[in-house]
Amino acid sequence: MLKLAKSTYYSHPIKTERSTQKNEADLIDRIGEIICDFPGYGSRRVTKQLRLDGLTINRKKVQRLMRENSLLCQQKKRFIKTTNSNHSFLCYPNLINDLVINKPNQVWVSDITYIRITTGFVFLAVIIDAFSRKVIGYSLSKRIKRNLTISALKMALINRNNLLGCIHHSDQGVQYACNDYTSLLKQYNIQISMSRKGNPYDNAMAESFMKTLKYEEVYLWNYETYEDVKTRIPFFIQEVYNSKRLHSALNYVSPQDFEDNYFNQHPVLNHA
């Protein structure tokens, strides 16, 4: 018999167990940090972020830890449509159906949603580059009038150039079909495209962003005033969604990183 102390038989398993517990606790802490930064992240995006951190991790384990530690996001009911297509303005055909989008400023998609505050609603209009999913224009207003969408469009026009062949896609709402809006698009030689009436799937990309905005920002904050909305929404769009949030359709990089990667591979093109 080998003359070994009894403690020899037990020290290694105990140390291993303690090490495992510490590693799991550290992992839960990191998952919590990710959830604090991106409250709407599910287990798939959390797993992707952990892998970007350099960890080799199984999504099932991440999902289990999130479930056991109440870190899974709770989604709320869908938002209400804000489209009024009962008007006399010209409506345009859908130009992006089955279109392959392979570069920035090829297609812009737009939409409007509402955000509830204590005294009523605030309306948000956005314009998104369909290639990178980056929000390139947005506007907030207490009234759902044409100035709301025009302000978002003007921001997009300031932020972007090289618009040859660009298509602007929206629903058939009066805010997009009115002469002031379509005239501004034509002034920049931007083609006009619209969804079929009553068919939200034609503008699914914009709808998807609005869903993300609601689940990952609006439903998590108790907006009381217009000023609350004016502070939080631009921060979410610019600092979170555009710059940091991992997008599944972009192979889990942010819209800004996706555009940067594209322009790094096409240096002769202007970054905007």
C-alpha positions in Angstrom: 0.0 0.0 0.0 1.2 3.5 -0.8 1.6 5.6 2.3 -0.5 8.6 1.3 -2.5 10.9 3.5 -6.3 10.4 3.3 -6.6 14.1 2.3 -4.8 13.3 -0.9 -7.8 11.4 -2.2 -10.2 14.3 -1.6 -8.3 17.5 -2.2 -8.3 17.4 -5.9 -12.1 16.7 -6.4 -12.9 19.5 -3.9 -10.6 22.0 -5.6 -12.1 21.0 -9.0 -15.6 21.5 -7.8 -14.8 24.8 -6.3 -13.1 25.9 -9.5 -16.1 24.8 -11.5 -18.4 26.8 -9.2 -16.3 29.9 -9.4 -16.1 29.6 -13.2 -19.9 29.3 -13.4 -20.4 32.2 -11.1 -18.0 34.3 -13.2 -20.0 33.2 -16.3 -23.3 34.2 -14.7 -21.8 37.6 -13.8 -20.7 38.1 -17.4 -24.1 37.1 -18.7 -25.6 39.6 -16.3 -23.3 42.3 -17.6 -24.4 41.6 -21.2 -28.1 41.6 -20.2 -27.6 45.0 -18.4 -26.1 46.4 -21.6 -28.6 44.7 -23.9 -31.8 43.8 -21.9 -33.5 42.3 -24.9 -30.8 39.7 -25.7 -31.9 36.1 -25.7 -29.6 33.1 -25.2 -28.6 33.0 -28.8 -27.1 36.6 -28.9 -25.7 36.2 -25.4 -23.9 33.1 -26.6 -22.5 34.9 -29.6 -21.3 37.7 -27.4 -19.6 35.3 -25.0 -17.8 33.6 -27.9 -16.7 37.1 -29.1 -15.2 37.5 -25.6 -13.1 34.4 -26.3 -15.1 31.8 -24.4 -16.0 28.3 -25.8 -19.5 27.9 -24.6 -22.6 25.9 -25.5 -25.9 27.8 -26.1 -27.8 25.2 -24.1 -25.7 26.0 -21.0 -26.2 29.7 -21.5 -29.9 29.2 -21.8 -30.0 27.1 -18.6 -28.0 29.7 -16.6 -30.2 32.5 -17.9 -33.3 30.6 -17.0 -32.1 29.6 -13.5 -31.0 33.1 -12.8 -34.1 34.9 -14.2 -32.1 36.5 -17.0 -34.4 35.6 -19.9 -36.1 38.6 -21.4 -39.9 38.8 -21.1 -41.5 40.0 -24.3 -44.7 42.0 -24.4 -47.5 42.2 -26.9 -46.9 43.7 -30.3 -47.3 47.4 -31.0 -50.2 49.0 -32.8 -49.9 50.0 -36.5 -49.9 53.8 -37.2 -50.5 53.7 -41.0 -53.2 55.7 -42.5 -53.4 54.8 -46.2 -56.8 56.3 -46.8 -55.8 59.3 -48.9 -55.8 60.7 -52.5 -52.0 60.8 -53.1 -50.3 58.6 -55.6 -49.1 55.2 -54.3 -46.1 53.6 -55.9 -45.4 49.9 -56.8 -43.1 47.7 -54.7 -39.7 47.8 -56.3 -37.8 45.7 -53.7 -39.7 42.5 -53.9 -37.1 39.7 -54.5 -34.4 42.4 -54.9 -30.9 41.2 -53.9 -29.4 43.9 -51.6 -25.6 43.9 -51.7 -24.4 47.4 -51.0 -25.2 50.5 -48.8 -27.6 53.1 -50.1 -29.2 50.6 -52.4 -32.5 50.4 -50.4 -33.7 52.6 -47.6 -36.7 51.3 -45.6 -38.9 53.5 -43.4 -41.6 53.2 -40.8 -43.4 55.0 -37.9 -44.3 53.8 -34.4 -45.6 55.3 -31.2 -44.2 55.5 -27.7 -46.6 56.0 -24.8 -45.9 58.6 -22.1 -48.0 59.8 -19.1 -49.9 62.4 -21.1 -50.3 60.6 -24.4 -48.0 59.5 -27.1 -44.7 60.4 -28.9 -44.2 59.3 -32.5 -41.0 58.0 -34.0 -40.1 57.9 -37.7 -37.0 56.0 -38.8 -35.1 55.3 -42.0 -32.9 52.3 -42.2 -30.3 51.2 -44.7 -31.5 47.8 -45.7 -27.9 46.5 -46.4 -26.5 47.1 -43.0 -29.7 47.6 -41.0 -28.2 50.8 -39.7 -30.7 53.6 -38.7 -29.5 56.5 -40.8 -32.4 59.0 -40.1 -34.9 59.4 -37.3 -37.3 62.0 -35.9 -39.5 62.3 -32.8 -42.7 64.4 -32.5 -45.8 64.7 -30.4 -47.9 64.7 -33.6 -48.0 62.2 -36.4 -47.8 64.7 -39.3 -45.7 64.9 -42.5 -43.0 66.9 -40.7 -42.2 63.8 -38.7 -41.2 61.7 -41.7 -39.7 64.6 -43.6 -37.3 65.4 -40.7 -36.2 61.8 -40.6 -35.6 61.8 -44.3 -33.6 65.1 -44.1 -31.3 63.5 -41.5 -30.7 60.5 -43.8 -29.9 62.8 -46.7 -27.4 64.6 -44.6 -25.8 61.4 -43.3 -25.5 59.7 -46.6 -24.3 60.3 -50.2 -23.6 58.3 -53.3 -27.4 57.9 -53.7 -27.4 56.9 -57.4 -30.0 54.2 -57.9 -31.2 54.4 -54.2 -34.7 53.1 -53.6 -36.8 54.5 -50.7 -39.4 51.9 -49.5 -42.3 52.6 -47.1 -45.9 51.7 -46.5 -48.7 53.6 -48.2 -49.2 56.0 -45.3 -50.1 59.5 -46.0 -46.9 60.8 -44.4 -44.9 59.0 -47.1 -47.2 59.5 -50.0 -47.8 63.3 -49.5 -46.3 65.6 -52.2 -43.8 67.2 -49.8 -42.2 63.9 -49.0 -42.2 62.4 -52.5 -40.9 65.7 -54.0 -37.9 65.6 -51.7 -37.2 62.0 -52.8 -37.4 63.0 -56.4 -35.2 66.0 -55.8 -32.4 63.6 -54.9 -33.3 61.2 -57.7 -34.3 58.5 -55.2 -36.8 55.9 -56.5 -40.0 55.5 -54.6 -41.3 52.1 -53.6 -44.3 51.2 -51.4 -45.7 48.1 -49.8 -49.0 46.6 -50.9 -51.9 48.0 -48.9 -52.5 46.0 -45.7 -49.4 43.8 -46.2 -46.9 44.3 -43.4 -44.6 41.6 -44.8 -43.6 44.0 -47.6 -41.9 46.2 -45.1 -40.7 43.5 -42.7 -37.2 44.9 -42.1 -38.5 48.2 -40.7 -41.2 46.3 -38.7 -38.4 44.2 -37.3 -36.4 47.2 -36.1 -39.5 48.6 -34.4 -40.1 45.3 -32.7 -36.5 45.4 -31.4 -36.9 49.0 -30.2 -40.0 48.1 -28.3 -38.7 44.9 -26.7 -35.2 46.1 -25.9 -35.8 49.7 -25.0 -39.4 51.1 -24.7 -40.9 48.2 -22.7 -38.0 48.4 -20.2 -38.4 52.1 -19.3 -41.1 54.1 -17.7 -41.3 57.1 -20.0 -43.2 59.9 -18.3 -42.4 63.0 -20.5 -41.5 63.9 -24.0 -38.0 64.8 -22.7 -37.6 61.3 -21.4 -38.2 59.9 -24.9 -36.0 62.5 -26.5 -33.1 61.4 -24.2 -33.5 57.7 -24.4 -34.4 56.9 -28.0 -31.5 58.7 -29.7 -29.1 57.0 -27.2 -30.6 53.5 -28.0 -30.4 54.1 -31.7 -26.9 55.6 -31.9 -25.1 54.0 -29.0 -26.7 50.6 -28.7 -28.5 49.5 -31.8 -26.2 51.0 -34.5 -22.9 50.6 -32.6 -23.1 47.6 -30.3 -26.1 45.3 -30.8 -25.3 42.1 -32.5 -27.6 41.5 -35.5 -28.5 38.0 -36.5 -29.0 38.9 -40.1 -25.5 40.4 -40.2 -23.7 37.3 -38.9 -23.9 38.7 -35.4 -22.0 42.0 -35.8 -23.4 45.5 -35.2 -24.8 47.5 -38.2 -21.9 50.0 -37.8 -19.3 47.2 -37.8 -21.0 45.6 -40.8 -20.7 48.8 -42.8 -17.1 49.3 -41.7 -16.2 45.8 -42.9 -17.8 46.5 -46.2 -16.0 49.8 -46.8 -12.7 48.2 -45.7 -13.1 45.7 -48.5 -14.2 48.5 -50.9 -11.9 51.4 -50.1 -12.6 53.3 -53.3 -16.2 53.9 -52.2 -17.1 56.8 -50.0 -17.9 55.7 -46.5 -21.2 57.5 -46.4 
